[in-house]
Structures are given as C-alpha cells and as structure tokens.
Amino acid sequence: METEQRLQKIIANAGVTSRRKAEDLITSGRVRVNGQIVRELGSKFTKHDRVEVDGVPIEKDPKIYILFYKPRGVISSVNDEKNRKVVTDYFTEIIDARIYPVGRLDYDTSGLLLMTNDGELTNHLLHPRNKIDKIYVAKVAGIIQSHDLEKLRHGVIVNGRKTAAAKAELISVDQRKKTSIVRLTIHEGMNHQVKQMFKQIGSQVLKLKREQIGFLTLQGLTAGDWRFLKHEEIKALKKL
C-alpha cells in the first residue's frame, strides 16, 4: 500500500518552503491536488498525486538547497557517536530528505554552511580547481602586525603544504585584552586550515566564524536560522 503523507509535509519535502509556511499556502487556497484546491491541513496524499503550488507542479524527487547559520557547539555531520547536537537536527521539517553538509565547520566554529542532497553540486563546490572564496572572521590571541598579515597573504606551511595566496585584513585590535580580529579569505578546504594558518604565525584562534561562501552571506539570519536557496542562487552556484 502506498504511503500517505500530510500535504504540508509533501510540499516541505519538495523544498518549496518550510512546513509551517506550506500550511499557510494551503489555507490560502494556493495549493491544488489533482486539479482541485485543497484547504484542509489534515489531508493526506501519495507521491502519485499531482500537487501544484500557485499552478506549478512540485518535483517528485527534488533537490534540496539550504543556507544554514551553524551555531557553535554543533557537529557538521548527520549523526554523532557521542550523541552531540548535529546540523541535521535543525531540519526536522524536511526530515524525509537525506540532506548533508557541504564540507565542514569545526564544532566550535559558527557561520555559513550549505546543506543539500545534490552530490554533483557538492563536488563542484569542494573541488580545489574551482577556487571558490570562503570568508572567515577570526578573533585571535595577540596583536597582529602587518608582517603577520603578509605571511598569511603569501601562504604558510600547513601539514607539509604551503597554503595558497589569501586575503588578510586587520579589522580591529584590543590593546587591553591583547587580541585582534582578522578577516581572512581563502579558497582551499584543508582540515582546520584557518586555525592552522594562525598557528603558523604564532597566534591562537579564540573564536571563528565563516561569513561568506562565494556570493552567499548570512544576511538576515541569526545562529540556528536557515533558508532555502533561491533558484537564481542555485544557478549562480553551479556557474562558480
């Protein structure tokens, strides 16, 4: 027997919007099933039923693309053997879609993380040859000097390899606490790369946040928030 699901869940699983907003679409008469407007939130259907939102059929096996503001203290994985909070815990509304993070952010690092079930796009974004910029803001121990920034810009040795040229900008210093805030732009993806780069210039990262990947930013989001990518953003990502 074919499994039935609530209509709002079908819409959310298709990546159209969140389940809560899908309920608004239904009650406002913007959803049709098999040609008929359905306003009842408890209605259940199967994948063989034709569901349309604003006259546009939803995809049966949709690709999901999400921009997520990962908080600190969350694992960039779909599960954790120590039972710590993982990034997929934030997407219970689309639990049927097997999404996963594109790359990783450390447990104690916050910031922009893409979530998807599109393996082709994931490989595209992670492949070194595409040189997609990732912008980090780091609070580090010590007063960073101009010669330190020059070292970061020209590359330092991390795990036996010299890092590629980077952009490094000193944002501010706290003379009393002896700390600095630096914006660092890299396009590589070595494990703990930013922390290792600062270690090589004799400074420890105290706090780290990824603010941008390519043209995507965290604008409008706070830690723990997420949104679906827009169609034009998905197209632009594939062209990077």
C-alpha positions, 0 to 999 in steps of 0.5 A: 500500500502506498504511503500517505503523507500530510500535504504540508509535509509533501510540499516541505519535502519538495523544498518549496518552503518550510512546513509551517509556511506550506500550511499557510499556502494551503489555507490560502487556497494556493495549493491544488491536488489533482486539479482541485484546491485543497484547504484542509491541513489534515489531508493526506496524499501519495507521491502519485498525486499531482500537487501544484503550488500557485499552478506549478507542479512540485518535483517528485524527487527534488533537490534540496538547497539550504543556507544554514547559520551553524551555531557553535557547539554543533557537529557538521555531520548527520549523526554523532557517536557521542550523541552531540547536537548535529546540523541535521537536527535543525531540519526536522521539517524536511526530515524525509530528505537525506540532506548533508553538509557541504564540507565542514565547520569545526564544532566550535566554529559558527557561520555559513554552511550549505546543506543539500542532497545534490552530490554533483553540486557538492563536488563542484563546490569542494573541488580545489580547481574551482577556487571558490572564496570562503570568508572567515572572521577570526578573533585571535590571541595577540596583536597582529602586525602587518608582517603577520598579515603578509605571511598569511597573504603569501601562504604558510606551511600547513601539514607539509603544504604551503597554503595558497595566496589569501586575503588578510585584513586587520579589522580591529585590535584590543590593546587591553585584552591583547587580541585582534580580529582578522578577516581572512579569505581563502579558497582551499578546504584543508582540515582546520586550515584557518586555525592552522594558518594562525598557528603558523604565525604564532597566534591562537584562534579564540573564536571563528566564524565563516561569513561568506561562501562565494556570493552567499552571506548570512544576511538576515539570519541569526545562529540556528536560522536557515533558508532555502536557496533561491533558484537564481542562487542555485544557478549562480552556484553551479556557474562558480 
